[in-house]
Amino acid sequence: MASKRKQKEKQKDFKKAKLKVGKTAQKPDNYTDISFKSKTITLPGQSITTVHITGFNDLAHQLSLTKHYSSSTRKEVLTNITQNLPSSPSAYKQIISSVIPLILDESKQVRMELMSLLAEIGLVQPGLLDLHKRSIVLFIISAMTHIQPDIRNTSTQFLNILIKYADLKSYFVKILRNFFVLMTWSLKDDSRSKSVLITTSSSILLGANSKKARVNHLQALSRFLEMTLKRDFGENTKCAETSTTRLIITTHPQTEKYLFPSIPQAFAPLNLFGNEMKSELLTTGGSVDLKELDSITTEDINTRLSIMRDVFKDRMLTNLNGLSKEGGEVGRELAAPSLRCLGTTRPMVSARSFLPNHLLCSNIHTSSSLFAKKKSKGKGKHKKSERENELDESDEYEGVTPTIDFRDATDRFESYLSKFRKSANEIKLGKLNPKIFDGLMINVGNNKDVQEVPFPSVAQTSVRGRNFIITTFDPSNAQSIINAIIGSGLNMSGTVDPQNKMNIKIPLPPITQETKQNSVKLLKQLFEKTKSNKTGSLASVRGDIRQNFNRDLKHHKISDYEKEQLNELEKLHKSYLEKLHDAFVEFEKSILN
């Protein structure tokens, strides 16, 4: 049996295998496969002849993310752009045109971050927002009349930034008309609008946060009127003060004719591009029709004053007086600036505080003039009694009644709160902050002539993934930058990118529980310092205001109005303490998580 099986196995080696249709012959066991497969790799961003510029490509990629569907992504992109604004002015046009539509973004966090970005652009590049004010104003007006109350409530905050860094005289009518729409005020003077006065407290259009939003709207309205209706006197005179003398430099009245114009429509008085206010309206006090407002240029101060007097003044005062009766934060906002704008020294709650002084001088009188009349009546009479002298003294000191400027107090509280947020964000980032290298000094030059220059003058930093990317302006300084980072004590080191000699790659340090605890400790120290430090804190602002207030209380007893002001100051201080605590808790959670 065994021999037959062996014979069959031997015969297999000499038999020819039959091939089947469509199948190849079986390969032998010792066959070596020498075939290969290839795949193509496309790198559109690389070039052999040109150097790959990463800065502009990164910026273009970030700007494309401003249209991302996720609100958190849009917010992070705006934060990154704010912290890493380019030094070249040519890139700002692309930035502004991409981020301006976010004024109408549905997320409040995105809009708040956009405010920080626009404010930072105004500081870094003065005059840039003025060049793009046309498109910015269009989006602000669209936000003021938006269907969503949350977007309307933040529209005037963007307007405040534009008021600070741009000239809005040519948009006087448009912005003021949309203020009436925003506050649900009527511009019509018929009997129906007078009989049915729509107050903002009962309006559905302002939403749930109407009280706080109305205060912001009134502050923006006050700043806008102050900027557009204030006459600039002494433009041809400049004063220079020295330690011992005061020098007055006067220029020739015709000098401005030979200089570049300072306004965008320099030839508007020639009526080349639009209609002007009719002369009889300026001289005889005629009225302006609402339909004619869109075709009138408002570069001239007299034109703006005439429009304000004939169209907006009476209607605005009527609605502001209705607001002042509500009291609360709105009433306080109407009362605080009245001392400066009205020219009176006696405290009063009046809606006229939002109009310039030259529009109201015919309807107001100061307490000092009344006091002068009282003194003139007393001439030639007998000696007064002690009681009459006390009354006269009370009348005399009636003009120096102390008041608190709540708008200035709010701005000071807000500035310290924003400083806390900025410093807390740096503590949160820790070594992840791209500005961590800005304090380094870099040795630049040859061996014979070596100079120390600050880091921002030779390179700029960005974050990509888990790496710092330092883009050098001169590749020869790359090794000097690496040496400075190694010797800085940051426990970091970097290497030059072999594909791009202008880039230095530095791995981000790992985040441990110990580093988180140290960051929380620094955050608590910053919180206590901002809360109750002797200088530069919320408590110092409150103490300074109370000290100035009590200085004027030496000559008379405190009144109910003055007590109310002190109570309002305490409420304002308490509200900002709560905001500071909420910000501290928010940053603490973000650090630990």
Secondary structure, DSSP 4 states (H G I P E B T S, - for coil): -HHHHHHHHHHHTTSPPPPPTT-PPPPPTT-------------TT--SSS---HHHHHHHHHHHGGG-S-HHHHHHHHHHHHHT--S-GGGHHHHHHHHGGGGG-S-HHHHHHHHHHHHHHHHHSTTHHHHTHHHHHHHHHHHHT-SSHHHHHTHHHHHHHHHHHS--GGGHHHHHHHHHHHTT-----SHHHHHS---TTS-STT-TTHHHHHHHHHHHHHHHHHHHS-----TTEEEEE-SS-EEEEE--TTGGGGS--SSS-TTGGGTSSSBPPPHHHHHS-----GGGGGGB---SHHHHHHHIIIIIHHHHHHHHHHHHTT-HHHHHHHHTTHHHHH--SS----GGGGS-HHHHTTS---HHHHHHHHHHHTTTS-PPPHHHHHHHHHHHGGGG-----HHHHHHHHHHHHHHHHHHHHHHHHGGG-GGGGTT-EEEEE-SSSEEEEEGGGTEEEEEETTEEEEEESSGGGHHHHHHHHHTTTS----EE-SS-TTEEEEEPPPP-HHHHHHHHHHHHHHHHHHHH-SSSSHHHHHHHHHHHHHHTTSSSPPPHHHHHHHHHHHHHHHHHHHHHHHHHHHHHHHHH-
